[in-house]
Amino acid sequence: MSGEGSVIRKTLKEIAQLIDGEVVGDSGIVVTGISGIREAEEGDLTFLANPRYAPLMDTTRAAAIITSRDTAGAPKPIIKTTNPSLAFAKIISIMMPNDQQYPSGIHQAAVIGKNVKLGRDVAIQAYAVLDDGVTVGDRTIIYAGSYVGYNAKIGCDCLIYPNVVLREKVVLGDRVVIHPGTCIGSDGFGFATVNGEHRKIPQIGTVVIEDDVEIGANVTIDRARFGKTVIGRGTKIDNLVQIAHNVIIGQNSLIIAQAGISGSTVIGNNVTIAGQAGLVGHITVGDNAVLAAQAGVTKSVPANICVSGYPAKPHDEAKRLNAFVSRLPQMADELKKLREKVNQLESKIANGTAADNKKRG
């Protein structure tokens, strides 16, 4: 992203006006590129959202930095904003317009079934397959090699990238983005063991993806046994996530890579599930909860708390427990020394008692 390229040049003053920011330093500096704080070159604009990386302000080659409003000072010009990450994203969209070329029209190698309803300006690339009864909303794009099953419904302005599978009767809202390799509506993992054999339980429900959801690559979301698996409006799902049958996820939640959610679990609104967290089935997670990375969640989590560890506990409690565990080798050595001292004392006491008895005798 660094360098001139297709960047629209602007002064710091102009940029600050676009993001409701406050310039500290030379507001006349002209920005000629945009980059991360480590990779930035002369003339670039960068940003600092996490205080952990504040020392990089002293070493970055960037011309200026977008920071939070509580930044006390910096070795070069800064633009103070309420949300540096969001402000930087806005500047990227303005100064480096997206020049991605999206497909248009229906490719002659696309396979369209019977009674398929296509909205205005729909684009379908080669070798995509739309089964019978599919409905696709206006301006939706379906890339090459994707499959949309019988009676599935896709809303308007959706992006379905290559090799996505949407099974039968799956429903997508508007502005849904699904990245390559994801499968939505595969059978839930349901088997009954009879006389030592695992017999499949039919999974006859569906999956509903609400508006403004984005789903990463190679995600699997299982259809419900009965009813529906639901991903709420505005929720964002990272790559390699597994969501089991009958899971309900609320609005504006974040689910990070390699997390796994077992069947019939209910997730609230604005929940964050960090990487590699695992949740058992049939529990609830309250609104605004945070499940830290690799948390093993074995019971319901109340709203507005952070849990971590295995089994997951309130984060402060888990940290104390981890601190104790890390001290176990030292405590074992201390216990061994104490035992030796106790044995020595017991031996002295026993010898002293025997000597006293001998004198008395």
N, C-alpha and C positions, 0 to 999 in steps of 0.2 A: 504494500500500500504506500510505501515511502516513495518519494521522488515526485517529479512533475506529472508525467503521464497525462491522465484526463482530469486531474484535480483542478477545480475551480479556485483560483487564488482569492484570498480574502485577508483583510487586516484583522488583528486581534479585536479591535473595536467593533468591526462588523460581525465577527463571530460571537462576541459577547452579547450583542443585541439579539442575535438569533436564539440564544439559549438563556436569556435573562441572567447573564453573568456579570461579574465585576472584575475589570482588568486591574491588576496590580503590576506596574511596570510600564514599559513602552507599548502603548496601544496601537502604534503605527506599524509594528512589525508585520510583514506580509508572510502568510503561511503558504508554502509551496508543496507540502506533502502531509500525509497523515500516517502515523505508525504507533506501535507499542513502545512503551517507555525504554525497553532494553534495545530494541532494534532501530530506534529513531535516528535520523540523520539531520544535518543542518537544514533549517527551514521547515522541519516537520512540526506538527502539532501532536501532542500525546496527552495522556490523562493518568491520573492517580486516584484510584477509588479505595484501595486498601492501605491503611496506614503502615502495614507491615513492609510495604515497598517504598516508604518515604526516603530511605537512603539513596535510592536510585535517582532522585532529583538532583543529587550532587554529581552524578556520573553520566546522565543521559545527554546526548548531543542535540536533543530537540530544541527548537527555538522557543517554545512555550508549552505550558502544561495546564490542562484543565484539572482543578482540584475541588475539594469540598470547601464550604464557606468557613470552616473553622481552621483552615490552614494558616498558621501564623506568619510564615514567610517562606521564600524559596530563593535559590541562587540565580533564578532567571524569571522572566515574566510569567505570571499565572493568570488564569481566569477562574475566579471562585464561583461555584455553582452549588445548587442544592443536591443534585445527583450527578456526579461526574460521569458515571457509566452511561446513563441515559443521555446526558448532554453530548457526550462523545459520539454515541450512536446517531444522534440527530445530525451532528456536523458531518459525519461520514455520508449520510444519505443526501445531504445538500451539496457537499463539495466533491463527492465521488459518486455521481448518479449510477445506478445499477444498469449496466449495458448488456445484461444477459438477454439472449435472444430466445424467446419462448416459441414453441411450435404453434402452428395454426392449422385449422382445417382437419379433415378426417383422412388419414393416409389410406391409400388403396389396399394396403396389406393389413389393415385393422380388421378384426372379425366382430361383426355386430349381429347379435341374435334377433329374435322376433320380438315385436312389441316394445322395442327399446325407445325411450323418450329422451331426446337430446335438446338441451336449451340453446339459447343463442350463443354463437361464437365459441362453442365447445371445440377443443382440440384433442385428437386421439392419434397417437403415433403408431408406427408399424408394429404388428404382431401383438398389440393389446387385444384382449378378448373381453367383450361385454356379452354376458349370457342373456337369455330371454328375460324380458320384463324389467330390465335395468332402467333407472331414471338418473339423468345427469343434469345438474343445474347450469345456468348461464356462466360462460367464461371459465369453466373448469377445464383443466388440462390433465390428460392421462397419458403418461409416458410409455415408451416401448416395453413390451413384455409383461405388462401388468394384467391381472385377471380380476374381473368384477363379476361376482356370482349372481345367480338367479334372484330376481326381484330386489336386488340391492338398490339403495338410494343414496346419491351423492348430491350435496347441495351446490350452491353457487361459489365461484371464485376459489375452488379447491385446487391443490397441486398434488397429484398422485405420481410420484417419481417411479423410475423403472423397477420392474420385478416386484411390485407390491401385489399382495393377494387380499382381496376383500371377498370373503365368502358370502354365501347366500343370505339374503334378507338383512345384511348389515346396513346400518343407517349412519350417514355422515351429514353433519350440519354444514353451515357456510364457512368459507375461509379456513378449511382444514388442510393442513400440510402433512403429508406422509412420505417419509424418506425411504430409499431403496431397501428391498429385502424384507419389509415388515409384512406380517400376516395378521389380519384381523378377522376374527370369527372362526378360528380353528376350534375343534372340539375341546371342551373342558376335560380335565383328567379325571374321569369317573369310571370306576370299576368296582364290581362286587365280587368278593371271593366266595365261590361255592365249591365245596369238595376239592379244595386246593387249586381250582381254576379261577382266573381273573376274567370275569365276564363284563363286557362293556355296558355301561348305562347310557342310553341315548341322551344326547345333548341337543334339545330341540328349541332352545332360546335363541337370542341374538345379541348383538353388540350395538350400542348407540354411542356415537362420538358427537358431542355437542359443538357449537360454533367456536371458532378461533382456537382450536386445539392443534398443537404441533407434536408429531410423533416421530422419533428418530429412526435410524436404520436398524433393521434386524430386531424389531420389537415384536412380541407375540401377545395378543390380547384374545383370550378365549371367550367363546360364546357361552351364554348361560345354560345351565341345565334346563331350567324353566325361566321365563321372564327375560331379563336383559342384564348384561354387563354394561356399565355406564361410565364414560369419561366426561367429566363436567366441563362446562364452558371455560375457555381460557387456560386450561391445564396444559403444561408442557412436559413431554416425556423424552428422556435422553435415549441413546442407543442401548440395545441389549437389555431391555427390561422385560420381565415376564409378569403378566397380569392374568390371574386365573378366573375361572367362571364365577359369575354372579358378584364380582367385585363392583362396588360403587365408589367412584372417586368424585369428590366435590369440585367446586370451581376454583380456578387459579392456583392449583397445586403444582408442585415441582417434583418430578420423580427422576432421580439421577441414575446413571449407567449401572447395570448389573443388579439393580434392586429386584426383589421378587415378592409378589403379594399373593398369598394363598386365597383359596376360594371363599366367597361370601363375606369378605372383610369390607368394612365401610370406612372410607377415608373422608374427612371433612373438607372444608374450604381452606385455601391458603396453607395447606400442609406441605412441608418439605421432607422428602424421603431421600436421604443422601446415598451415595454409591455403596453398593453391595449390602444394603440393609435387607433383612429378610423378615417377613411378617407371617405368622401362622394364620390359619383361617378362622372365620367366625368371630372376629374381634372388631372393635371400633377405634378410630383415631380421631380425636377432637380437632376442631378448627384451630389453625395457627400452630399446631404442634410441629416440632422438628425431631426427626429420627436421624441421629447422627450416622456417619459412615460405619458400615459393618455392624450396626445394631441388630441384635437378635430379639425381635419383638414377640413375646410369648403371651402377652395379655393386653387388654385394652389400654389405650393411652389417653389421659384427659386432655382437654383443650389447653392451649397456651403454655405448654411446657416442652423442654428439650430432654430427650432420653438418649442413652448411649450404652454400649457394652452388651454382654450376653450373660444371663438374660438382661434385657434392657431395663435400666433404672433411671431415675432422674439424674441428669448429667453431673451435678455436684456430688451426689452420692456415689455415682460410678467412678468419678475421679478419685475420691477418697479411697474407695475399694482398690482401685488400680495402684494407688500409692502404697497401700499396705501390702499388696501382692508383690510389688517390686522390691519390698524390703524383706521378703521371706528368707532369702539366702542369708542375709546378715543376721536376722532374728534366729535362724537355725544355728549359726555359729555361736551366737551369744548364749542360746539355750544349752548348747553342748558344753560351753565353758562353765555355765552355772551348775550343770549336773556334776561336772568334775569337782567344783568347789564344794558342793553339797556332799559328794561322796567322801572328800577329804575331811570335811567337818564331822561327818558321821563316824568316819574311822577314828578321828581323834577323840570324839566323845566316847566311842566304844572302848578304846584303849584306856582312856582316863578312868572310866567306870570299872574296868577290869582291875586296874592298878589299885583303886580305892578299895575295892572288895578284897583284894589280896592283903592290903595293909590291915584292914579290919579283922581279917581271918587270922 
